[in-house]
Amino acid sequence: TLEDFIAIGNTFRSKQGTVGKTTAAVRDAFSSGNVIDMYVLEKADDLRLQKASPTFKKELIEEVEPKKMLTDEVVVVDGLIRTLDIVMTVRIDRELGNAQQQIEQEVSEVIRQHFNIDNADFGKPFISSELNREVFRLPNVRYATIDNLPETIEVDFNEIIQLNNFTINIVLI
């Protein structure tokens, strides 16, 4: 099944020790109903994916080949990365002005964890209120808003959202 191809791709480890993210789809054309496209990205680090190397793709095909049905044809295709830049305004109590740098570091860690590659999936939209909710759980944050993005950013089934840059503006209230 497609879920099997996704599971194989997501648990695959190359000979160099790299891992990736995978999704799969069957082609819709009548004559290519047994062609499975595996969309793959290779993990660069905890926050970044990259286009899979030719070696990674070759080794993945070698892993899948003995497990697929005889009539299936598997094609490894590059997944797409949608990068986001975030501008967040965090409001804190005026009395916490001396702890501003520490609070900014805590918010930065929440943002990085939210966009950790292990939490990302193909086709998963970015919903700004989810990130806001995580930041709001910090005890010293009174309120936070994402100033430059809509509430939801939808992506296609073969795209993954990845953090590019972020800016945190602290406002004392």
C-alpha positions as CSV (number, residue, x, y, z in Angstrom):
1,T,0.0,0.0,0.0
2,L,1.0,3.6,-0.2
3,E,1.3,3.6,3.6
4,D,3.9,0.8,3.3
5,F,6.0,2.9,0.8
6,I,5.8,5.9,3.1
7,A,6.8,3.8,6.1
8,I,9.8,2.3,4.3
9,G,10.9,5.8,3.2
10,N,10.5,7.3,6.6
11,T,12.4,4.5,8.3
12,F,15.1,4.2,5.7
13,R,18.7,5.0,6.7
14,S,21.3,5.5,3.9
15,K,24.8,3.9,4.1
16,Q,26.0,7.4,5.1
17,G,23.5,7.4,8.0
18,T,21.2,10.0,6.7
19,V,17.4,9.8,7.0
20,G,14.6,11.6,5.2
21,K,10.9,12.4,4.9
22,T,8.8,10.5,2.4
23,T,5.3,10.5,1.0
24,A,3.9,8.5,-1.8
25,A,1.2,8.8,-4.5
26,V,-0.1,6.6,-7.3
27,R,-0.3,8.2,-10.7
28,D,-3.8,9.0,-11.9
29,A,-3.3,8.3,-15.6
30,F,-5.1,5.1,-16.8
31,S,-1.9,3.5,-18.2
32,S,0.3,4.3,-15.2
33,G,-1.9,3.0,-12.4
34,N,0.9,0.9,-11.1
35,V,3.5,3.7,-11.0
36,I,4.2,4.9,-7.4
37,D,5.9,8.2,-7.0
38,M,7.8,8.4,-3.7
39,Y,8.4,12.1,-2.9
40,V,11.6,12.3,-0.8
41,L,13.6,15.0,1.1
42,E,16.8,14.3,3.0
43,K,17.3,15.6,6.5
44,A,20.2,18.2,6.7
45,D,19.7,18.9,10.4
46,D,16.9,19.1,13.0
47,L,15.5,22.3,11.4
48,R,16.3,21.8,7.7
49,L,15.5,19.3,4.9
50,Q,17.3,19.4,1.6
51,K,16.9,17.9,-1.8
52,A,17.8,14.2,-1.5
53,S,21.2,13.3,-3.0
54,P,21.4,10.9,-5.9
55,T,23.1,8.4,-3.7
56,F,20.3,8.6,-1.1
57,K,17.7,8.1,-3.9
58,K,19.5,5.2,-5.4
59,E,19.9,3.4,-2.0
60,L,16.2,4.0,-1.3
61,I,15.2,2.4,-4.6
62,E,17.4,-0.5,-3.8
63,E,15.6,-0.8,-0.4
64,V,12.1,-0.7,-1.9
65,E,12.7,-2.9,-5.0
66,P,12.6,-6.3,-3.3
67,K,9.6,-5.3,-1.2
68,K,7.3,-4.0,-4.0
69,M,4.8,-6.0,-6.0
70,L,6.2,-7.3,-9.3
71,T,3.8,-5.2,-11.4
72,D,4.6,-1.9,-9.5
73,E,7.1,0.7,-10.8
74,V,8.5,2.9,-8.1
75,V,9.9,6.4,-9.0
76,V,11.7,8.5,-6.5
77,V,10.8,12.2,-6.9
78,D,12.1,15.3,-5.1
79,G,9.7,16.6,-2.6
80,L,9.2,20.4,-2.3
81,I,10.1,22.6,0.6
82,R,8.0,25.7,1.4
83,T,10.0,28.0,3.6
84,L,8.5,30.5,6.0
85,D,9.9,33.7,7.5
86,I,8.1,34.6,10.8
87,V,7.8,37.9,12.5
88,M,6.3,37.5,16.0
89,T,5.4,40.1,18.5
90,V,5.5,38.9,22.1
91,R,4.0,41.0,24.9
92,I,5.3,40.7,28.4
93,D,4.6,42.6,31.6
94,R,6.7,45.7,32.1
95,E,8.1,44.3,35.3
96,L,9.8,41.6,33.3
97,G,11.8,44.1,31.3
98,N,15.1,42.8,32.8
99,A,14.3,39.3,31.8
100,Q,13.5,40.3,28.2
101,Q,16.5,38.5,26.7
102,Q,15.8,35.2,28.6
103,I,12.1,35.3,27.5
104,E,13.2,35.9,23.9
105,Q,15.5,32.8,24.1
106,E,12.6,30.8,25.5
107,V,10.3,31.9,22.7
108,S,13.0,31.1,20.1
109,E,13.3,27.6,21.5
110,V,9.5,27.1,21.2
111,I,9.6,28.3,17.6
112,R,12.5,26.0,16.7
113,Q,10.9,23.0,18.4
114,H,7.6,23.7,16.6
115,F,9.5,23.6,13.2
116,N,11.7,20.6,14.1
117,I,11.8,18.3,11.2
118,D,10.5,15.4,13.3
119,N,7.2,17.3,13.7
120,A,6.9,18.1,10.0
121,D,4.9,16.0,7.5
122,F,4.2,16.3,3.8
123,G,0.9,18.2,3.2
124,K,0.7,19.4,6.8
125,P,-0.5,23.1,6.8
126,F,1.0,25.8,9.0
127,I,-1.6,27.1,11.5
128,S,-0.4,30.2,13.2
129,S,-2.7,29.8,16.2
130,E,-1.0,26.4,17.1
131,L,2.4,28.1,17.3
132,N,0.9,31.1,19.2
133,R,-0.7,28.6,21.7
134,E,2.7,27.0,22.3
135,V,4.4,30.4,22.9
136,F,1.5,31.4,25.2
137,R,2.2,28.5,27.5
138,L,5.4,30.1,28.5
139,P,4.8,31.6,32.0
140,N,6.1,35.0,31.3
141,V,4.4,35.6,28.0
142,R,1.2,37.7,28.3
143,Y,0.3,37.5,24.5
144,A,1.9,36.7,21.2
145,T,1.0,37.3,17.6
146,I,2.4,36.4,14.2
147,D,2.4,39.6,12.3
148,N,3.3,38.6,8.7
149,L,1.4,35.5,7.9
150,P,-2.2,34.5,7.5
151,E,-3.9,32.1,10.0
152,T,-3.4,29.0,7.8
153,I,-0.9,28.3,5.0
154,E,-2.0,25.3,3.0
155,V,0.5,23.1,1.1
156,D,0.2,20.4,-1.6
157,F,0.6,16.8,-0.6
158,N,4.2,16.8,-1.8
159,E,5.3,19.9,0.1
160,I,6.7,20.3,3.6
161,I,6.8,23.6,5.5
162,Q,10.2,24.6,6.9
163,L,11.3,27.6,8.9
164,N,13.7,29.9,7.2
165,N,14.1,32.9,9.5
166,F,12.3,34.4,12.4
167,T,12.2,37.7,14.2
168,I,10.9,38.2,17.7
169,N,9.8,41.7,18.8
170,I,9.3,42.1,22.6
171,V,6.7,44.7,23.7
172,L,6.4,45.7,27.4
173,I,2.9,46.2,28.6
